[in-house]
């Protein structure tokens, strides 16, 4: 097992997501967000968004 990947933290340290981003610039924060989104959707920044998955329509007018 590669022990450099995981580390022991207390619950408070693991739950504290804010302090990591406090010293980052807005551009660095956006880069982290893009990386997280790309990992969730298994995509890359080079891929074009598949807009055929999502459809939108207006609600039927109520009388």
N, C-alpha and C positions, 0 to 999 in steps of 0.2 A: 504494500500500500504506500502510495506517495503521501507522506505526512506534510508536505509543504502546501497541499491543497486545503486541508482542513485544519482548524485550530480550535482549542478549547476557549470558550467564552462563558461568562455568566449570562443569565437570562437578561439582565439589564443591559449589558454590553451588546448582546445580539439584537435586542429590541431597539436599540438606539440607532436609527437610520439617519437622523438629522445631522449629527455632528460630522459625519463623513462629508456631507455636501456643503457645510457651512463655509469652508475655506476654498471652495471651487468657484470658478467664474461661471457666468450663465452659459457660455459656449460649452464648457466642460460638462456642465449638468445636462445640457441638451444631447451631447454625445453619449453620455451614460444612458439617457432615456432611449435614444435610438438603438443602442446596443441591446438593451433589455427587450424592447419591442421586437427587434430582429430575432432575438433568441426565442421569444415566445412563439412567434409565427414561423419560425424556421426559414427565415428569408435573409437577404443581404441588401445593403444599400444600392447595389447595382440592379436588383430586380425591380421591374415595374409593378405597380400595385394592380392586382386583379380586381377590377371593378365589376365583373360579372357576378360575383358572389353576393353582393349587396344590392338590394333593390329598394326604391323609395316610391311612395305614392301618397297622395293626399287622402285625408280622412273623408269619409262620406259626410255630406252636409246633413246635419240633423234638422228636422222640421219642427 
